[in-house]
Amino acid sequence: MLRISVVDSRTERRLVLEGKLITPWEMELRTAWGAAQQELDRRELAIDLANVTFVSQAGENVLLQLMTEGAKFSGCGVLAKHLLQQLRRRRKKIAAELLREENKGGYEQ
């Protein structure tokens, strides 16, 4: 089970996740992310992973998509720090692969 709470302050809107980010809850996160973006009024939008206890591959994929879309993350726990480190590595690897493909395509004419 995953609980998603929205905490608003003057400068930030935070999605606080608690529990397991697994199927079908990763789609709930995607929906909550989209809804939270609607009325930011110049506030930052962040995802708090401090109370997440498990993340499936599908959950990681959604977090990676959100990271690519500009999501900011927080979480001081060991799991959250490790997860964010892995996601940043995956994002860099994907970006490098896309750049290689782009460069390949540019030379084939």
C-alpha positions in Angstrom: 0.0 0.0 0.0 1.2 3.5 -0.7 -0.1 6.7 0.9 0.4 10.0 -0.9 -0.1 13.2 1.1 0.1 16.7 -0.3 1.7 19.2 2.0 1.5 22.8 0.9 3.6 25.7 2.2 4.1 29.2 0.9 7.2 28.2 -1.1 6.7 24.5 -1.8 4.2 21.8 -2.6 5.4 18.4 -1.4 4.1 14.9 -2.2 4.9 12.8 0.8 5.1 9.1 0.0 4.6 6.4 2.7 4.8 2.7 2.2 5.5 0.5 -0.9 5.8 2.0 -4.4 4.6 -1.0 -6.4 2.0 -1.8 -9.0 -0.6 -0.3 -9.2 0.5 2.5 -6.9 3.1 3.9 -9.3 0.3 5.1 -11.5 -1.3 6.8 -8.5 1.9 8.6 -8.0 1.9 9.7 -11.7 -1.7 10.9 -11.3 -0.9 12.8 -8.0 2.2 14.4 -9.7 0.1 15.7 -12.6 -2.6 17.0 -10.3 0.0 18.7 -8.0 1.5 20.5 -10.9 -1.8 22.2 -11.7 -1.8 25.0 -9.1 1.8 25.6 -8.0 1.6 29.4 -8.1 5.4 29.7 -8.4 6.1 27.1 -5.7 8.5 24.2 -6.1 7.1 20.7 -6.3 9.0 18.0 -4.5 8.6 14.3 -3.7 9.5 13.2 -0.2 10.7 9.6 -0.2 11.7 9.4 3.5 9.0 7.0 4.5 9.1 4.7 1.4 9.8 1.2 2.5 10.1 -0.6 -0.9 10.2 0.4 -4.6 9.5 -2.1 -7.4 11.1 -1.8 -10.8 7.9 -0.2 -12.1 8.1 2.3 -9.3 11.7 3.1 -10.1 10.7 3.6 -13.7 8.0 6.2 -12.7 10.4 8.0 -10.4 13.0 8.1 -13.2 10.3 9.6 -15.6 9.4 12.2 -13.0 13.1 13.0 -12.4 13.5 13.5 -16.1 10.5 15.8 -16.0 12.2 17.9 -13.4 11.0 16.4 -10.1 12.9 17.3 -7.0 13.3 14.6 -4.4 14.0 14.5 -0.7 14.5 11.8 1.8 17.1 11.3 4.4 16.8 7.5 4.8 19.3 5.0 3.6 16.8 3.5 1.1 15.9 6.9 -0.4 19.5 8.0 -0.7 20.4 4.8 -2.4 17.4 4.8 -4.7 18.1 8.4 -5.8 21.7 7.6 -6.5 20.7 4.7 -8.7 18.1 6.8 -10.5 20.7 9.5 -11.2 23.0 6.9 -12.6 20.3 5.5 -14.9 19.4 8.9 -16.1 23.0 9.7 -17.0 23.4 6.4 -18.8 20.2 6.9 -20.8 21.3 10.5 -21.7 24.7 9.2 -22.9 23.0 6.5 -25.0 20.7 9.0 -26.6 23.6 11.3 -27.4 25.5 8.4 -29.0 22.5 7.5 -31.1 22.0 11.1 -32.1 25.7 11.4 -33.1 25.5 8.1 -35.1 22.4 9.3 -37.0 24.1 12.6 -37.8 27.0 11.0 -39.7 24.9 8.6 -41.7 23.8 10.5 -44.8 
